[in-house]
Amino acid sequence: MAISRDKKEAIVAELKDKFSRASIVVVAQSPGLTVSAADDLRRKIREAGADYKVAKNTLVKIAAKGTDVESLEEFFTGPNAFAIGYDDPVALAKVLVEFKKENEVLQIRGGMLNGTMIDEKAIEALAKLPSREVLIAQMLSVLVATPTKFVQVLSGIPRKLLYALRAIEESKQ
């Protein structure tokens, strides 16, 4: 069934908006994926704060013009799906890689991360990273460790003086 021109223009506008805001876009193919599995994938991707879109390659090419996604044009052949992440690229990569382990039908072809093309191996490596919250916590613990150690060293001087004075007091009694 043919799509009307108005609907095509709406799809292009929506995709262009999503591509311009995206921090990560992953191109995947899923031939033979069941409807229930596709719904499950969409739900997991939505929970990760991302979108999963299937559109004709000609519409995607038009929408990608002027965005970083334009560099992915080599992947715009065959039936493609686009996972589009906005805030946390690691969360989207984790969802896709975990889903791929469960359903071998899903094929990750490549993607774009903050304007840089990445391949399937890079997406898998990205999925192995800790989440954003864990990385922030690790960074804060590193930043807090140095001042904490410094305070402990500085507090050791009066403590040792106090121990020396108590030792002198006990020896005089």
Secondary structure, 3 states (H helix, E strand, C coil): CCCCHHHHHHHHHHHHHHHHHCCEEEEEECCCCCHHHHHHHHHHHHHCCEEEEECCHHHHHHHHCCCHHHHHHHHCCCCCEEEEECCCHHHHHHHHHHHHHHCCCCEEEEEEECCEEECHHHHHHHHHCCCHHHHHHHHHHHHHHHHHHHHHHHHHHHHHHHHHHHHHHHHHC
